[in-house]
Each structure stands twice: as C-alpha cells, then as structure tokens.
C-alpha cells in the first residue's frame, strides 16, 4: 500500500508533459471559458494571473490536462495517506510507518515496486485508440456505460471529478505541510488536540 501511495505521488510528474490530446481542441483565441467544466460559482472562470493569455483555448486545455492529472494523483495520494495511517499494509511492509516517515523506512524492494507502478501507469493511462471524448478519457474501447448517458449526466460527473481533485490537492498538501510543521500525522494531531500549527499547537488558534 505504501508503495502504491508514493507511486501515486510520483506519477504526478507526468502532468508537466505537454498534453498532446489537448491539441485537438479548438484553436480559437479569446474563447468564452466561463462555460467550461470547472468554472463554478461564485468565482466562475477565475484566472487573475492571466495564465490563459486572454482566453486562449489551447493553453486552457493544456492547463486543464495538468489539473486533471494532478487531481487524480492527489485523490489516490490522500486515500493512501489515510488508509496506511489506519494500519492497512501490504504483506512484508507491516513495520513501515505512515506519513512522510515512510520515505526513510521503505525497503529497497518497495522503491522498485513504486517505480514499476509508475511505469505501468504511464503506459496505460493514455488514449491508445484515439477515440477519447476529452483529455482524461482513457477507456480505450471499453464503454463502462458512459456512452449511454446524457450530456448533462456526463458534464455533472466530470465536474464532480474536477472538484474532488481540487479538494484532494489541497488535502494532501495540507497533510504533508502540517506533518512537517508539527512532526505528527493528521490522526496524531487530532488525537493530541494539536489542531493549530501556531504556538504550542493546542486548540484551533
């Protein structure tokens, strides 16, 4: 389990590669991005740093590919983080601690499995058939009932994934930062009443 968790974190590096699938999208400049999936109230389409260069659709699609990839990795990472803290381990890794401390305690074979998992994900998580509806559609010929659904249903599910990914990115980053600041995992902080990273850590503020 620990190896799978860190594989989930490491595979996030793929998000920095150019998203070739996104190039199939419209190349129109100054597109109305307020109607894109993920543009949610109350902010709507929020780009204060103008990363999309005035609404360039190609740039937006590449950034969306990065966001989607990071979101999926973060959801796996957060799930793995709380699962291992609950005591779940693969056979042979019972003595590996939870949280960031596992980085120092993982045996060599765990790192081998980690990089093997990353390689498998890099190979499989792509549009191998060229039939995807959007970046991140990696069904590759398997339907799973998706094609039978309405456009409204599909949009809702894609919105849920984007929002869950955003929350997971904040969640796993918050867990790691808090652990570095306090020396305790999330569960240990709650159990000890160390809710705040400020002062002695006691209470909320």
Secondary structure, DSSP 8 states (H G I E B T S, - for coil): -HHHHHHHHHGGGGGGS--GGGGGS---SS--GGGSTT-BTTTBS--TT-TTTTT-HHHHHHHHHHHHHHHHHHHHHHHHHHHHHTT---TT-TTS-SGGGHHHH--HHHHHHHHHHHHHHHHHSS-SSS--SSTT---TT--TTGGGS-HHHHHHHHHHHHHHHHHHHHHHHHHHHHHHHHSS-HHHHHHHTB--SSTT--B--
